């Protein structure tokens, strides 16, 4: 069985959970999310195969 996992949606999910758990960290979580998504876009790591 092969599972294909895209990195972008995984980062989004983790960021969303962290915002729900710790809403005071919203600014930091959004900033880190944008940086990670930008790096993924620049370096073409759009999909990771597990």
VENVEN-V888716 format. One record per backbone hydrogen bond with DSSP energy under -0.5 kcal/mol. NH is the residue of the N-H (numbers start at 1). CO is the residue of the C=O. Records with the same first field share a line. If there is no record, write none. Layout:
# VENVEN-V888716
NH->CO ; CO
This chain:
# VENVEN-V888716
4->2
5->3 ; 48
6->4
7->46
8->46
10->6
11->7
12->8
13->9
14->10
15->11
16->12
17->13
18->14
19->15
20->16
21->17
22->18
25->22
26->23
29->25
30->26
31->27
32->28
33->29
34->30
35->31
36->32
37->33
38->34
39->35
40->36
41->37
42->38
43->39
44->40
45->40
46->44
48->5
50->3 ; 48
